Amino acid sequence: MYTRATALKDFYESIGLAEALMRKELRFNDPPRLAAAKTVQGLRGGAAVLMVAAFENFLKEMVDERFQRLTQQPLQVNPLNIPEGMLLYNHRSVFEKAIKGPFVNNETISDKIARFKNYSALVSQSLIVPGVFGDIVRSNPNSKKVGSLYRACGCQDIFASVKVVFDRKWGAPTARTFIENTLDAILDRRHQVAHTAIVLNISRKDLQDSVRFLKVLAAVCDEELYNILSVIV
């Protein structure tokens, strides 16, 4: 029986930071008076950035939490039940991490040998390393990255898989590409704010709809990953 992840509960709290800025922004006129324009832009821009940060962090924490039983030693599941695609992505990424190594300049030859041994042991025991899956969405959890994360977990089209449940939680039928397009629009808005500080075209409704959308998307993503892994564990 599905039980929502602690990561999802934490996400609802963390996205509350964006909602707090949005509530504060409601105290101003819309459009704002000239004297308050920069304050309003700052509050809206901050909300746009914080909600994406909360969503990215949720995805990484959800993966760590849901994959926990695949990371413990001795292994608590039958390795034969782990999808080959998941194992392949895991093993390839683990060896890439072994080859690239940490970003430090003082690593000794012994350190490098130990790193290869440690990663090889993980692979030989079919232990999953959640971090390599969470890294997929690092810095930019757009539709392409989220799709790649779930393909690595064995779901070829996450947005098609969750659409029925998403529409039910959303409260209305949506277009075939609504989820992908909306997520990318939210990410593009965040990038524009973060890299250009241009906030003039962000409306209150944009932010309200975006928070609602991310909450629904996070809920269906968590449930889908639970369903994927429940077959394994």
VENSULJO-V611984 format. One record per run of one state. SS is the DSSP state (hx for helix, st for strand, lp for the rest). FROM is the first residue (numbers start at 1). TO is the last residue. If there is no record, write none. Layout:
SS_FROM_TO / SS_FROM_TO
//
This chain:
lp_1_5 / hx_6_14 / lp_15_15 / hx_16_25 / lp_26_33 / hx_34_66 / lp_67_67 / hx_68_70 / lp_71_78 / hx_79_81 / lp_82_83 / hx_84_100 / lp_101_108 / hx_109_124 / lp_125_129 / hx_130_137 / lp_138_142 / hx_143_152 / lp_153_157 / hx_158_170 / lp_171_177 / hx_178_196 / lp_197_203 / hx_204_230 / lp_231_233
//
